């Protein structure tokens, strides 16, 4: 597998992870039906992706807590994934 293809895979995985985290934030803030299968699936994936960062931010306002605890890993996945992909392309 060549470097450009590997970089594209890493870049894409980071983007997909960030999309799941961002989608969960959006669904939570819009008060989506938590009993819905799709919403439950997105929440499960986002919780798994953000498991290491849960409760870094403890706030009284639940919406802010969810936003920051899921946005932080999304930003980190994007930065690391895109950075690693750029590094691979430069080799």
RABELKA-V270528 format. One record per backbone hydrogen bond with DSSP energy under -0.5 kcal/mol. CO is the residue of the C=O (numbers start at 1). NH is the residue of the N-H. If there is no record, write none. Layout:
co->{CO,CO}
nh->{NH,NH}
This chain:
co->{2,3,4,5,6,7,8,9,10,11,12,13,14,15,16,17,18,19,20,21,22,23,24,25,26,27,28,32,33,36,37,38,39,40,41,42,43,44,45,46,48,50,50,51,53,56,57,60,61,62,63,64,65,66,67,68,70,71,72,73,74,75,76,77,78,79,80,81,82,83,84,85,86,87,88}
nh->{6,7,8,9,10,11,12,13,14,15,16,17,18,19,20,21,22,23,24,25,26,27,28,29,30,32,31,34,36,40,41,42,43,44,45,46,47,48,49,50,51,53,54,54,56,58,59,62,65,66,67,68,69,70,71,72,74,75,76,77,78,79,80,81,82,83,84,85,86,87,88,89,90,91,91}
